Amino acid sequence: MSQHAFQCCRLNFNLVVRVCLVICFCASFTFAQNLKQESVSFQNGEVQLSGTLFLPNSSEKLPAIVVLHGSGPDEGLQYKIYAEEFAKAGIATLVFDKRGSGKSGGDWRKRPFKFMAGDALSAVMYLQNRPEISPAKVGLWGISQGSWTLAYAAAHSPNVAFVISVAGNAISPA
């Protein structure tokens, strides 16, 4: 390839990259205008849990999802990308810091699944009491260890409308 042809290709590539960046910036700016994020907190017994609620702009009652963490300490905002995608689809999403992580109290290392399931169900009840949420359409989304947690929570409460298990486990935690 000649030096001139190489420079033309490089210029065209740079132009394409710049155009793509402008389009992505405009799309994310528009999306940011159509999405509300709110810092929230709720209780499970003595433990206060904190997180972020992602809300699409809508005048209708919204379905909602509570995002449940994998194993280990977990600040919920690592799941922000999922929350934003659900919000784009018109679904409110609550992502919270696992007990003992971020701004949430308690200690996840000293509690069995029933306590983490209790955290999940407290999040469901919190959402069901919000005016913009349809109480009958609140469910759980869990990944890895969160899949065990959501199964336990859903089996022990009629308040969970649906479950979405990602990388779920086919065996018990034991």
Secondary structure, DSSP 8 states (H G I E B T S, - for coil): --HHHHHHHHHHHHHHHHHHHHHHHHHHHHHHHTEEEEEEEEEETTEEEEEEEEEE--SS-EEEEEEE--SSS--GGGGHHHHHHHHHTT-EEEEE--TTSTT--S-GGG--HHHHHHHHHHHHHHHHTSTTEEEEEEEEEEETHHHHHHHHHHHT-TT---EEEES--SS---
